[in-house]
C-alpha cells in the first residue's frame, strides 16, 4: 500500500461494522460506549497510519490504547499545571 494511495473507506467501514455488532449485542440495554468507540477509532487510525488493523481483543492493541490513554491524561495534566503557573 503506497502512501497517499490507500483507500480510507475500508478501515472506516470495518470499524463501523464492529461497532454495529457490539451495539447489537447489548440487547438495547444501557452501557458505556466509550471503550468500543475508542477501540474503533484507534483501529482506524492504526490502519491508516501503519497499514495494519488489530483485532479488538489483541493484547498488544489493548496495551497501545492504555498507553495512549495514559499519555493523554499525563500531558493534559502537565499542560494544565504549566498553563496555570504562567497566568
FIDO-374282 format. One line per field, with one value per atom (N, C-alpha, C): residue number from 1; atom name; x, y, z. Coordinates in Angstrom, 3 decimals, padded with zeros to 6 digits, always signed. Example, Ala and Ser with C-alpha at 12.3 -4.5 7.8 and 13.67 -1.06 7.14 Angstrom:
nr	(1,1,1,2,2,2)
atom	(N,CA,C,N,CA,C)
u	(+013.190,+012.300,+013.200,+012.850,+013.670,+012.900)
v	(-005.690,-004.500,-003.300,-002.250,-001.060,+000.030)
w	(+007.800,+007.800,+007.800,+007.080,+007.140,+007.870)
! end
This chain:
nr	(1,1,1,2,2,2,3,3,3,4,4,4,5,5,5,6,6,6,7,7,7,8,8,8,9,9,9,10,10,10,11,11,11,12,12,12,13,13,13,14,14,14,15,15,15,16,16,16,17,17,17,18,18,18,19,19,19,20,20,20,21,21,21,22,22,22,23,23,23,24,24,24,25,25,25,26,26,26,27,27,27,28,28,28,29,29,29,30,30,30,31,31,31,32,32,32,33,33,33,34,34,34,35,35,35,36,36,36,37,37,37,38,38,38,39,39,39,40,40,40,41,41,41,42,42,42,43,43,43,44,44,44,45,45,45,46,46,46,47,47,47,48,48,48,49,49,49,50,50,50,51,51,51,52,52,52,53,53,53,54,54,54,55,55,55,56,56,56,57,57,57,58,58,58,59,59,59,60,60,60,61,61,61,62,62,62,63,63,63,64,64,64,65,65,65,66,66,66,67,67,67,68,68,68,69,69,69,70,70,70,71,71,71,72,72,72,73,73,73,74,74,74,75,75,75,76,76,76,77,77,77,78,78,78,79,79,79,80,80,80,81,81,81,82,82,82,83,83,83,84,84,84,85,85,85,86,86,86,87,87,87)
atom	(N,CA,C,N,CA,C,N,CA,C,N,CA,C,N,CA,C,N,CA,C,N,CA,C,N,CA,C,N,CA,C,N,CA,C,N,CA,C,N,CA,C,N,CA,C,N,CA,C,N,CA,C,N,CA,C,N,CA,C,N,CA,C,N,CA,C,N,CA,C,N,CA,C,N,CA,C,N,CA,C,N,CA,C,N,CA,C,N,CA,C,N,CA,C,N,CA,C,N,CA,C,N,CA,C,N,CA,C,N,CA,C,N,CA,C,N,CA,C,N,CA,C,N,CA,C,N,CA,C,N,CA,C,N,CA,C,N,CA,C,N,CA,C,N,CA,C,N,CA,C,N,CA,C,N,CA,C,N,CA,C,N,CA,C,N,CA,C,N,CA,C,N,CA,C,N,CA,C,N,CA,C,N,CA,C,N,CA,C,N,CA,C,N,CA,C,N,CA,C,N,CA,C,N,CA,C,N,CA,C,N,CA,C,N,CA,C,N,CA,C,N,CA,C,N,CA,C,N,CA,C,N,CA,C,N,CA,C,N,CA,C,N,CA,C,N,CA,C,N,CA,C,N,CA,C,N,CA,C,N,CA,C,N,CA,C,N,CA,C,N,CA,C,N,CA,C,N,CA,C,N,CA,C,N,CA,C,N,CA,C,N,CA,C,N,CA,C,N,CA,C,N,CA,C)
u	(+000.851,+000.000,+000.900,+000.777,+001.582,+000.930,+001.790,+001.297,+000.523,-000.645,-001.460,-002.353,-002.160,-002.949,-003.871,-003.912,-004.740,-006.203,-007.062,-008.494,-008.867,-009.258,-009.573,-010.938,-011.757,-013.109,-013.138,-012.243,-012.278,-012.049,-011.002,-010.838,-012.001,-012.558,-013.691,-014.907,-015.147,-016.275,-016.085,-014.852,-014.585,-014.897,-014.469,-014.750,-016.236,-016.926,-018.381,-019.074,-018.664,-019.282,-019.065,-017.853,-017.566,-018.440,-018.620,-019.474,-020.924,-021.407,-022.778,-022.961,-021.980,-022.066,-022.045,-021.148,-021.054,-022.324,-022.822,-024.049,-025.234,-025.253,-026.326,-026.332,-025.155,-025.049,-025.565,-025.790,-026.253,-027.726,-028.433,-029.863,-030.642,-030.278,-030.950,-030.845,-029.842,-029.588,-028.625,-028.704,-027.777,-026.371,-025.383,-023.984,-023.103,-021.880,-020.923,-020.266,-020.543,-019.998,-018.567,-017.991,-016.694,-015.601,-015.545,-014.490,-014.559,-015.725,-015.757,-015.519,-015.976,-015.763,-014.282,-013.624,-012.190,-011.418,-011.787,-011.126,-011.319,-012.538,-012.824,-012.062,-012.102,-011.413,-009.903,-009.370,-007.933,-007.513,-008.353,-008.029,-008.037,-008.936,-008.939,-007.660,-007.278,-006.045,-004.836,-004.795,-003.691,-003.671,-004.822,-004.887,-004.378,-004.747,-004.320,-002.860,-002.394,-001.016,-000.008,-000.357,+000.593,+000.255,-000.939,-001.351,-001.740,-002.099,-002.448,-003.594,-004.621,-005.713,-005.523,-005.982,-005.870,-007.232,-007.230,-008.447,-008.697,-009.956,-010.269,-009.737,-009.630,-009.168,-007.647,-006.940,-005.488,-004.836,-004.009,-003.385,-002.477,-001.715,-000.831,-001.628,-002.749,-003.601,-004.170,-004.597,-005.143,-004.068,-002.837,-001.739,-001.468,-001.547,-001.362,-002.430,-003.681,-004.787,-004.587,-004.197,-003.961,-002.813,-001.747,-000.615,-000.991,-001.786,-002.243,-003.124,-003.971,-004.819,-003.989,-002.940,-002.047,-001.366,-000.879,-000.213,-001.146,-002.382,-003.346,-003.614,-003.835,-004.096,-002.886,-001.691,-000.478,-000.220,-000.299,+000.009,-001.031,-002.290,-003.302,-003.103,-002.736,-002.450,-001.214,-000.182,+001.072,+000.856,+000.170,-000.048,-000.987,-001.909,-002.788,-001.962,-001.036,-000.189,+000.714,+001.332,+002.216,+001.438,+000.273,-000.550,-000.995,-001.380,-001.836,-000.702,+000.511,+001.657,+002.079,+001.707,+002.051,+001.094,-000.087,-001.085,-000.752)
v	(-001.171,+000.000,+001.239,+002.074,+003.274,+004.416,+005.233,+006.384,+007.308,+007.732,+008.614,+007.895,+006.591,+005.842,+004.828,+004.843,+003.874,+004.312,+003.339,+003.599,+003.728,+004.918,+005.108,+004.563,+004.276,+003.787,+002.426,+001.538,+000.161,+000.083,+000.711,+000.652,+001.293,+002.365,+003.026,+002.108,+001.448,+000.511,-000.650,-001.146,-002.226,-001.781,-000.565,-000.035,+000.144,+000.643,+000.807,-000.533,-001.533,-002.857,-003.445,-003.268,-003.783,-003.093,-001.768,-001.046,-001.500,-001.716,-002.197,-003.542,-004.429,-005.746,-005.619,-004.789,-004.625,-003.996,-002.959,-002.310,-003.265,-004.121,-005.101,-006.135,-006.425,-007.420,-006.901,-005.599,-005.033,-005.301,-005.749,-006.053,-004.864,-003.673,-002.419,-002.068,-002.617,-002.257,-001.074,-000.258,+000.858,+000.333,+000.971,+000.618,+001.798,+001.783,+002.850,+002.536,+003.328,+003.040,+003.554,+004.211,+004.852,+003.846,+002.698,+001.721,+001.194,+000.720,+000.259,+001.376,+002.591,+003.702,+004.067,+004.139,+004.426,+003.349,+002.082,+000.989,+001.124,+001.415,+001.504,+002.664,+003.821,+004.992,+004.762,+004.204,+003.926,+002.927,+001.942,+000.930,+001.538,+002.456,+003.138,+003.962,+004.664,+005.457,+004.550,+003.403,+002.454,+001.941,+001.627,+001.125,+002.164,+003.416,+004.475,+004.853,+004.783,+005.178,+004.072,+002.847,+001.739,+000.711,+000.832,-000.152,-001.484,-001.474,-002.715,-002.456,-003.305,-003.253,-004.369,-004.140,-005.115,-005.715,-006.930,-007.481,-006.716,-006.473,-005.717,-006.411,-007.727,-008.484,-008.624,-008.122,-008.240,-007.573,-008.330,-007.830,-006.630,-006.666,-005.545,-004.289,-004.465,-003.334,-002.709,-003.529,-003.018,-002.285,-002.790,-002.098,-000.752,-000.698,+000.552,+001.564,+001.124,+002.013,+002.520,+001.619,+002.030,+003.026,+002.799,+003.722,+005.082,+005.101,+006.376,+007.116,+006.373,+006.993,+007.616,+006.903,+007.432,+008.709,+008.692,+009.884,+011.087,+010.851,+011.954,+012.519,+011.641,+012.118,+012.854,+012.276,+012.891,+014.248,+014.286,+015.542,+016.618,+016.234,+017.245,+017.792,+016.940,+017.401,+018.268,+017.865,+018.614,+020.003,+020.064,+021.355,+022.237,+021.625,+022.409,+023.085,+022.343,+022.896,+023.989,+023.743,+024.738,+025.996,+025.822,+026.962,+027.741,+027.043,+027.688,+028.502,+027.972,+028.672,+029.883,+029.913,+031.048,+032.220,+031.948,+033.005,+033.942)
w	(+000.000,+000.000,+000.000,-000.994,-001.101,-000.343,+000.254,+000.994,+000.057,+000.456,-000.356,-001.347,-001.512,-002.479,-001.812,-000.514,+000.188,+000.222,+000.278,+000.356,+001.828,+002.262,+003.677,+004.047,+003.052,+003.341,+003.983,+003.579,+004.089,+005.600,+006.157,+007.618,+008.370,+007.821,+008.480,+008.470,+007.349,+007.265,+008.229,+008.367,+009.323,+010.746,+011.104,+012.437,+012.667,+011.653,+011.754,+011.979,+011.210,+011.322,+012.717,+013.252,+014.589,+015.628,+015.501,+016.444,+016.340,+015.125,+014.940,+015.642,+015.492,+016.138,+017.658,+018.183,+019.643,+020.189,+019.522,+019.983,+019.894,+018.877,+018.735,+019.845,+020.403,+021.471,+022.806,+022.910,+024.180,+024.434,+023.402,+023.520,+024.078,+023.580,+023.927,+025.415,+026.098,+027.484,+027.511,+028.538,+028.681,+028.929,+028.292,+028.529,+028.147,+028.596,+028.289,+026.950,+025.917,+024.595,+024.394,+025.398,+025.190,+024.827,+025.485,+025.200,+023.767,+023.285,+021.899,+020.879,+021.166,+020.227,+020.177,+021.332,+021.368,+020.610,+020.808,+020.086,+018.581,+018.159,+016.724,+016.084,+016.711,+016.165,+016.150,+017.218,+017.293,+016.231,+015.987,+014.985,+013.579,+013.308,+012.007,+011.861,+012.923,+012.880,+012.653,+013.331,+013.126,+011.687,+011.150,+009.772,+008.789,+009.001,+008.095,+008.309,+009.550,+009.861,+009.575,+009.987,+009.923,+008.856,+008.260,+007.263,+007.879,+009.166,+009.864,+010.827,+010.749,+011.713,+012.718,+013.931,+015.012,+015.303,+015.858,+016.445,+017.737,+018.062,+019.272,+020.517,+020.481,+021.636,+021.678,+020.668,+020.590,+021.803,+022.521,+023.749,+023.475,+022.397,+022.061,+021.720,+021.025,+020.697,+021.973,+022.909,+024.163,+024.969,+024.939,+025.620,+024.959,+023.640,+022.917,+023.322,+023.386,+023.774,+025.198,+026.114,+027.501,+027.592,+026.820,+026.814,+026.283,+025.218,+024.669,+025.667,+026.361,+027.388,+028.498,+028.902,+029.933,+029.453,+028.203,+027.658,+027.604,+027.196,+027.119,+028.508,+029.494,+030.858,+031.429,+031.211,+031.738,+031.092,+029.759,+029.066,+029.358,+029.471,+029.774,+031.176,+032.126,+033.482,+033.529,+032.795,+032.765,+032.170,+031.023,+030.381,+031.195,+031.922,+032.792,+033.887,+034.476,+035.541,+034.984,+033.822,+033.211,+032.863,+032.247,+031.850,+033.088,+034.143,+035.375,+036.002,+035.953,+036.526,+035.703,+034.418,+033.572,+033.772,+034.329,+034.496,+035.602)
! end
